[in-house]
């Protein structure tokens, strides 16, 4: 399923419309009715556990769709099942808002009750393990749609279902049109017979085995799907359909038919919009293994907010078959569900990324197949930037990919960050060969079954020597991102000692075993890359790397291949001519005014979403804890570059970040005119105000939106800040005095020293002054958010200073 055109995941109050119909009193004993009303098993049966008791072999649905004008259906459903346990005498089915007329079996009518969504049927005999049985439910009514997305629709001469409900609990929505076990783990075969009139016909899952004329203008169409699917993947769509037919040869050797079903007037544009469908099918098989379904089917419906991956009968929106290629990623997404979400299905809703994250990643793969590697990287970058900047706003907070709250099952973290982590997993596997082998074997071993994230992790671990446990624990099961940077490097002979740091963008812990490419740049613009270096979960580590003979690096940077999606937006290119060279992905607009006599200039812009210094040594500034830029270039002093960077601190705007920085600015009664642009050549240098820039508040100095124009861009690091009024004093590193933060306290530890400790806030106000001896703690629970300067003066004359940020 694919969200399109602003499908809103801001959930309203869950709306449930329940049928309160109950069978006549004679159908239930008083004792059984009382048991149900006080919460017996019939009303409290948890969805997935039923599938441990009974296995539904198949559903045979007979559906009368001749009452479309009144938005009514009349139907019967044969439910054929087998017992997995001894002493089973009942079956509980899900059926929403439709009226049950009777429940029968081969011997006559059965006792039943239908309260809320639960249809409870008393079996006439006790079943033991492997016993098979069949009942038929006769029902009618007006099937419901979800309060937000999904369910059953009647619109403009069409009737169709979308098999999930975004608000519904559970999200499975087979129960809006047939009685079923509406969960992710129960898989069954389907037979559907649909009676239609007014020259309409029906398209359902599987293969159409017969069409019979009934009366003057009615048709009875029969569809059969032998491959077992969960209830939410069953489908029906009715209008004046025909279909354009094609086929492709599967790697299994089978010739698979392709149906593009629509009204006759729409089939030409349908085919034109799908000209790359067969190449994508062939590529998807090479990635994911053979297509295991009897048909590829897309059926046009008048829905304006996405599509639904019904097995072999994808409900596809009319607006996306306009003859153009504008919506190709949508059909690539939906088709990929026939591996991720149809063939192998998430076991629970909180693992929905296994369906939707992988299908969303398949959109990037489609770009790679049809349009090349650069198109793939562009898709990955755009998605990653959207996740980093917008997912927490779309979903209301930062969440892990799994588990997610019920109301965010179809949110941005599941779809977009889900795709983000799949791209990084590809890198973490160590090679594409390992990645694709793991996927194909995963599909082979788990075909037509449900899986969990843990199942995926355990399986993929078998195909790589790199330990994946840290990546799954942090990137998938925790919110936020890691941020990596090169803090320093040195050259000794042919060895380059590269020091990397790991920081956090709202991630609660550090990542380990991250496979990262490290690249060196020399003055000529040549690059040398060390592939797949393992970065540990340490805040800082130094790697010894061997340089090529004669290669003298002037800069070192990480992740030039965009293999690891982290809290950095980085973009690089060679500038060949003067003029505008905006680095939109990295959020810096750049102009090249003079090449300085060179044929080309290498420029890499890195936009880091983390604190530039976790423990800032220059307490006279409050430096942004949200963002900073690193400019890497081989430009000489004769070259001339200028640039523009923008800040977005207004939460009322679509672009909204730098929130920690502007919260501090506002809390301290400062405005945009107070901002200064700081610069340093490298992380080993002190920050200084940059000498040649202009600040524009863009008409208002209180709306937290503006820009800095850098008139002579140099290689190095840039950050914005405000002055705090506190004078900077060089720290005296002394092993005999230690100051650190622990929970909501400042802990002071010394060795046989005594003296005085003072704490100043960012405005220079003294807020703590007390004596210490060997060990003290200072409570910070009532402190406001901001920067504090701590000074420890020992009676022996030693002085130690430390800066602390309270968030």
N, C-alpha and C positions, 0 to 999 in steps of 0.2 A: 504494500500500500504506500502511496506516495502523497505527501502533502504538496499542494500547489496553490499559488495565488493567495497567500495569506490565510491558510487554514488556521484558525485561532485555537491555541491551546490554553487560553485563559478560561478556565472551567467555571461555568455557572453552577448553581446548586443542582445536584443530581436529581433528575426527574425520573420517576418510575411510574408507569401506568400498568397497574396489575388487573388481571381478570380475577374476579372474586367468585367465579362460577364454581359450583360444587354439584356433584351428582346427587340425584334424589336420595332421601334418607335411607331408602331400602338398600342402597348400594353399599352401605357401610354398616358394620355393627356398631352399637353405641360405644362398646369398649374401645374399638379401634379409633373411632372419631375422637373420643376423649384423650386417648394417647397422643393423637396428632395435635390437638389443640393445646396440650400442655408441653409441646415441644419435643415430641418423640422423633424417632429417626427419620420419618418421612418428611419432616419440615426442617431438619437441621443437617441433612445429608450434605457433607462437603463435596463439591463438584468432582475433584479428581479421584477421591477415594472410591466413588462408585465404580470406577474403571478397574479397581482391584477386586471387585465382587462379580461384575458382569462384563462380558465382552460383546459389544454390539457388532454383529457380523456385517449386516447391511441394512439400509433403509430403502424401502420401495414406496415412493411418494406418487400418488395420483392427484393431480392439481387441476381444478377447474378455474380457468382464468377468463371465463366469458362474462364476468360481471365487473370489468375494469372501470366502466363509467361510474359505478358506485363504490369503487375501490374496495371490493370485497373478493375474498377467495373462499372456495369450498374444497375440502381435501380429505384424503385418507392417507395414512402412513402405516405401512407394515414395518414393524421393528423386529428384526430377527436377531436373537442374541444367544449367548452360551454362558453357562455359569462357570465361574472360576473357584467357587467354594461349595461346600455342602450346606444344606439346610437354608436355601434361599427361597423365600416365598413372596417377594415383592420386587417391583421395579419402580424407580423414581426418575421421571423424565422432566426436562425443562420445556415449557411452552408458555409464551408471553402473550397475554391480552386476547387470545383467541378462545372461542367457546368450544368446549369439548362436548360433542353430542353423545358419543358412546365409545366404549372400548370393548373390543370383541376378540375372541380367539376361535379356534376351530369348533369349540363346543358351545359357543354362544357368547352372551355378554359377561363382562367382568366387573367386579366392584372397583370403583375408583373415586378419587377426590381430586379436585383441581382448585388449589388455594394459592393465590399469588401467582408465581411463576412455576410452581411445582405441581406436576401431575403425578399423583401416587396411584399405582395400580396393584391391586391384590391378585396374586397369581392363584389359580385354582388348585395347584399342586406344588409340592416342595421340590426344588431342583437341587441336585447334587453336582459335584464337579464334572464338567464336560457335557452336562445335559444341555440340549438346545431347545429353544422355545420361540414362539412367534405370537405377537399381539398386533392388533390393528386399531389405530386411534382415528376416529372420525371427528372432524372439527370444521369450523368455519369462522369467518369474521373479517375484520379489517386489520391487517398486520401493521405493526408500528415501525416508525423510524426513530433513530436515536435523537436525543435532545441537541446533539451537536453534529455528529457525522455517523452515517451508517444506518443499517436496518433495511426496511422495505419502502419503496417509493412508487407512487403512481404520478406520472408527469408527461403531459403533451402526447398522449397516446402510447406511452411506454409504461411497462411495469417491470421492476427489477429489484434485486436485493444487493446490498453491500454487506459482506458477512461479518463485520465487526461493528461495535458501537463505541465511540470514543468515551462517552460518559458512562455507558452501561457497566454494570458489575455483576458477573464477569464481562469482559469485553466481547467474548464470543457471542455472535448474534444469529446463529442458526435457529434459535428458539422463536424468532419472530415469524417463522413460516412453516416449521415442522417440529414435532416433538423429538427430543434428542438428549444425549449427554453433551451438554454445551461446555466442553472444556478443551484444552489443548492436547490432551494425551490420548483421548479415545479416537481411534481411526477406524473407519468403516467404508465399505463399498456403497455405491449409490445407484439406484434406478429411479428415473423420474419420467412420468408420463404427464403431459400437459395438454389440456383441452383449450383451444383458442377459437375465436370467431373473427368476423370482419376482416378477413384476409391476413390476420396476424398469425405468427408462428412463434415457437419458443426455442431458445438456445440455452443449453445446460451443459454441465461438465461431462466429459467423456466423449463417446461416439454416438452419433444419431443412427439408430438401428432401423427405425421405421417412421413413416408419416402416413396416416390414414385419414381419408375424408370421412367426416361424421355429419350426416345431414347436409343441408344446403350450402352452408358457408363455414363450417367448423372443421378444424383439424385436430387430430390426436397425434402428438409427436412424442416419440419414445427415445430417451437417452440412457446410456449405461456407462458407468465408470467403475471398472473393476479394481483399480488401484485405490488403496484405502487412504482416506483423508479425514482430518478433523471436521466437525460440523460447520465451522465458520468458512470453510473453503467450498462448500456446496453452493450451487447457484442456479438461478433461473432469470431469464430476461425475455420479455415478450413485446413485440411490435411487428410491423410489416417488414420483417427481416429477409434478406438474402445474404449471400456471402461471396466474396472473392476468394478463390482457392489457389493455393500454391503448395509447395512441399520443399523439404530439404532432406538430404541424406545424412543420417546420424552416423557418428563414429561406431555405433553398434552395427551398422549395415542396414538398418531399417529406413524405409522411406516414410518420413513423418509428415502428415498433411498439416497445412496451415489454413485456418479459416479467419478471414477478416469480415465479421458480420456487421451489417448496417442496412439501412434502407437503401434501395437501389441507387438513389440519387447521390449517396455519399460514398459509394464504394470506390470510385475513381480517385478521389482525394485521399481516401484511406490508403490505397496502394501507394500513392505518391509519397505520403508521409512515412511509409514503412519500407522505403527502398533499401535501407540498411539492416532490415530485420534478419535476413538469412546470414549475412556476414557476422552479425552479433551472435546468432545461434551457434554458428560454427566455432566462434571464439569462446563462447561460454562453455561449450562442451570441452574445449581444450583446457580451460581453467578448472572447471568444476566436475568434469566427468560426463558420461552420456546423459542425454535427455531421456528420462525414464517414463514419459507420459505418452498416451496414444495420439495426442493431437496438440498442436499449438493453436490457441484460440484467443482472439480479441473481439469483444462484442461492444459496439458503440451504445452508450447510454447518455441521456441529457443531464449529466451531473457536472457541476461547475467547480468542484473542489477536490479533485484527485482521482484515483483509480483503485481497483481492488483485485488482488491476485487470485481470484477463484481458480481452482485447478482446471486447466485447459480451457477456461472460459473467462478470461480477464475482463472485468467491467471497465471499459475505457471511455473517457469523456469525449463527447462530440466535438468540443472546442479544439481538441488536440489532433483532429483529423482534417486539417484545413488545407492539405496539399503541400504544406511547407515542411521543413525539417526542424522546426522550432522546438518540438516537444520530444525529440528522439530519446533524451535521457529518461523520460517518463516510461516509455515502453521497454527500454533497457532495464530499468528498475523493476518493473512488474514481471518481466520475463525471468529475471534472475531469482525471483521468489520461487520459481519451480525447482530450485535447489534450496535456497535459503528461505524457509517459511512454508513450503509445500512438501517437498521431499523430506527435509529435516526441519523440524518445528521446535520452537522454544517450548520448554516444559511448563513455564509459568510466565505470567505477564511481565514480571519484573526483569525477566531476561529477554525482553522484546528486541533488544539490540541484535540478537542472533538472527532475527528475521529482518528487521528494518535497517540496522546499521550496515549489515553485509549487502543488502540490496542497494542502499545508498552508495556504498563504495563501488558497487558494480557500475554506477553511472560514470565514475572516473575511468574504470576499465573500458567501458564502451568508447569513451573519448580516445583512449590509448589505441584501441583496435582500429577505429574508423579514421581518426585524425592525427594519430602519432603521439610520441612521448611528450612533446611540449604541451599538447592539449590535455594530457593526463595530469601533468604537473600543475597546469593552470587550474584545473578542476579541484585538485587536492588543495592548492593554495587558497582558492576562493572559499572553499568549505572550511578550511582551518581558520581563516581569518574571521569568518562568520561565527564559528564556535567560540573563538577567543573573545570576540567583542560583543556577541549578541545572545549566545545560548542562555546565559544566566539571566538576561533580561526577558527573553521569551518565556522561560520556565519559572521565573520568579526568584531563583537562587541558583547557586552552583551545586550540582548533583553529580554523583558517580554515574557512569554508564549503566551499571547494574550493581545493586538493585535500584529501581526507580519507584517513586510513589505511584499508586494506581492512577491518579489524575494526570500523570505525566508519562504514561505508557507510550503515547504517541507524540512526545515532545521533542524539542531540539536536541537534548542530550542523547536520546535514543537514536534518532535518525542521523544527525550531523556529527555529533561527537562519536557516535558508534562507527561511522565511516572513517572518522579521524584516527581512531585507535586501530582499525583494521589496516590502514595504510602504514602505520608505524609498526604493527605486528609483522608486516611483510619484511621490513628492514630487520626487525629483531630476530627473525628466523635465520639470518646469516646469509641467505641466498634465495633468489626467486625459485630455484629448483626445489629447495626444501619447503618453501611456502606452498607451491602448487601441488607438490606430492602430498603434503599434509591434508590439503583441502580435498583432493580427489579421493584419497583413502578414507577421509572422514565421511564423505558422501556415500561411499561404497559400504562402509561398516554400519552406518546409521540410517540408511535409506528407509523411508516410511516409518520413522520413529521420532520421538521427542528427545531433546537433549538440554543440558544446562551449560552455563559458562564453565563450570568445573570440568565437565566432559570435554569441552573444546580445549581447555588448557592442558588437561592430561594428554589428550591425543596429540596436540601440536608439539608438546615437549618431547615426544618420541622422535621427532624429525629434526631436532637441532641440539647441538651441544651447548648452546647458550641457555642459561637458566632463566626461564620465563616467569618464575613465581613472583619476583618483585614487580615486573611490568603489569601482570594481571592484578596484583594486590593494589597497586597504586593508580595506574592509568585507567583501570576499568572499575575497580571497587571503591575508589575514593574520588572526591571532586578535585577540581583544579588541574594545574599543569606544573611540571618541572620546568626550570629555566637554566640553561647551561651557557657558560661563557668561558673564554680564555682570559685569565687575569694577568698572565705574564709568560714570557718565554726567554730562553737564553740559548746560545750556541757555544758548544765546546767541541772543537774539531768538526767531525762529521755528525755529531749528535746534537739534536735539538731537545732541550728539556722544556716541555709544555705544561704549564700549570692551568688546570681547569677548575672552575667552581660550579657548584649546583646550588641554585636558589629556588624559591617557591613562588608560584602564582596561585595562591589560595589552596595549595596542596598541603595536607597535614603532615606528610613525611617525604623523605627523599627516595628517589628511584635508584635501583641498583641494576647492574649488568646491562647498561644501555649501550648498544652498538652504535658508535658515532664515528663518522668520517671527520678527519682533521686535515685542514688544507693550509699550505704555506704559500705566501705570495712574495715574489722578489721584485726588485726595482724595475725590471724589464716587463713586468706584468705576467710573467710565467707562473703557473700554479703547479704545486706538487701535493698529492693527496695520499694520506695514510688511511687505508680502508678498515672499517669495522674494529675500531679500538674500543675496548670495554671500559666504560666509566662506572665507577662504583657508587655506592650510596653515601660516600663521604662528601662533606661540604667542599673540600678541596683535595685535589690529588695532582701529582706530577708524573708525566709519562715521558720516558726517554725514547725518542724517535730518531731513526737514522735518516740523514739528509742525503740526497744525491750529490755526487761529487761536484763541487763548484757552485752549489745552490746556496745563496745567502738570503734568508727570509727577512723581509721587513715587516711582515704581519702574519699572524696565525688566526684562523677562524674555524668554526665548527659547522657541520651539517650543510655543506655546499650542495649536496644532492637532494636536500629537502626530505631525507629519509625518515627523520624523527620529527614528529609534530610536537613542538614544545612552545613555551610562552615567549616566542620570538617570531617576528615577521621579518624575514630576511630576503633581500633581492640583490642580485648582482648582474653586471653587464660590462662590456667594453664600450666606451663612448668613442665614436669615430668622427664625430663632427660637432660643431658648436650648435647651440640651440637648446630647446626644452627637452629634458630627459626625465620626466616624472617617474618616480619609483612609487607607484600607487599602492602596491602591496605593502611596502614598508612605511607608508604614510609620510613620505618626504617628497616634495616637489623640488626638482633640481634643474638648474640651468648651467650649461657649460659655455662660458664666455671666451675661453682661450685654452687651447690644448697645450700651450707652453712649448711648442716645437715638436711635440711627440705625434706619432701617427694615431695613437689611441691611448686611452686612459682606462685603467680598470677601476671600477667603483663598486663597492658592496655596502649597502645600507642595512643595518640591523636595528630593528625597533624592539626593544626588550621590555616585557611587561612584568617587571619585578623591581625591587629596591636596588638602586645602583650600588649602595653600600649598606649591608644589613646593620652594621655598627658604625655609623658615620663618625668620622674623627673630627670633622669641622662643624662644631656646634653653632657657629654663627649663622649657618644656613639650615633651613628645613628643606631638604632636597626631595623631590618627588619620589614616593615609595611605589609608584604605579608604573612609570615609564622612563626610559632613557634611550638614547640612540648611540650606536657605534658606527663610525664612518671609516671604512678601510679602503685605501686607495694608494696607487703608486704615482699619483700626480706630483710633479715637481713644483718648486716655489714659483716658477714662471707661469704655471697654469692658473686659471681663474675659474672657480666654481662658486655659485651662490645657491642658496636653498631656502625652503620654507617648510616649517613644521607647525602643526596646529594642535591646540589643546581643546578637549571636549569635556567639560566638567558639569554640564547642565543636564540633569537627569530627565528633563522634559523633552530632550531632543533624541532623535533616533540614534545618533552617535553619542555615546555616553561612556566615557572611561575617565581615568585620572581621578576617581572619586575620593580616594584617601587623601590625595594632595589637596584638592579643593575643599574638602571637609575641614582640614586643618586651617587653610587660608580663611575660610568663613568663620570658624570658631574663634579665630584670633583677630576678628574685626579688620581683616585686610581685604584688599580687592585686587583686580587684575593689574592695576598700575604698580603693585608691589612686587610683581614677578621679575626675576632676573634670569638670564640664560648663563649657565655655568659650562665651563669647558676644561678638559684635561687631555693631554696627549695619550695617556694610557692609564690603566688602573693603578699603576705604581705612583702616580703624580697626585698632587693636591688639586682640588677644584679651585678655579679662579673665574671671576666674571669674564665672559667672552667680550672682546674689545670692539667688535664690529657687527652689531646686530640692531634690528629695529623691532619694537613690540607694538603690535596693533591689537587693540581690544575690540575691534570690529563694531564700533558704535556704542558699546556699553562696557563699563569696567566692572560690572557686577553680574553678568550672565554666564561667566565662567567659560566663555567661548572666545577664542582669539588665535593669533599666530605670531610666531617669531620669524623674521626674515634675517637669514645669515648672509652677510654680504661677501664674505670671503671664507668659504667652507674649507676647513682643514681636516686632515685625517685625525681621528681621535673620538672622544666621548663627549656627548652633550646631554644636559639635563636642565630642567627648570627648577627654580627654588624661590624661596622668600627669605629675607634676612630675619634672623631671630633676635638680634640685639645682644647675643651672648658672644663674648670674645673667645676665639679659638686659642687653646694652649696645647702645645705639642705633648702628646702622651709620653709618660715615662714607664716603659715596660719593666716591671720589677717582679720577679718570681715570688718575692716574699709577700706580695699584696695581690689579692684576687677579688674582683667584683664581677658578679654575674647575676642574671635574672633567672628565677625559678618560680614558675606558676605566677602568683600575684605578690611576689616578694623580691626585693633586692637582697642578695646574700653577699656579705663581706667576710672574707676569710684572710687572716694574716698569721704570721708566725712570730709570736711573742712581741707584737707591736701594739701600741696604743696611740690614740690621737683623736682627731675630730673629722667627722664626715659632714659634708654639706651638699645639698641638692638644690639646683636652680631649675625653674621651668624655662620654657623657650623664650619668655620675655625677660629673663634675667632675675625674676623674683625668687628670693630665698624661701623655700618651703620646708626644708629639713635642715636642722643643725643639731648634732648630738655627738657625744663621745663614743669611742669604740675601743674594744680591747679583744684582740684575737678573732672574735667572731660576733657579728651582728646581723640582724635582719631588719629590713624596712618594709612596712606594709604599703602596697601600691594600689589596693583595691578602690580607693576613693579618688585616685588621680584621674585627671582628664586626659583624653587622648592627645598625644603630642610628643615633643622631644624634651628630654631632661638631661642636664649636665650634672654629673656626680664628681665631687672632688674629695679625695681622701688625703688628709695631711697628718702624717705620723709625727709624734713628738721628737723623733730622731731626725726630722728634717725631710724625710722622703715624701713626695707628693705623687699621687696617681689620679688621673682623670679618665672618665669613661662616659660615653653618651648612651642613653637608653631611649628607645622609642616605645611608647605605650600606645597600643592599638585597641 
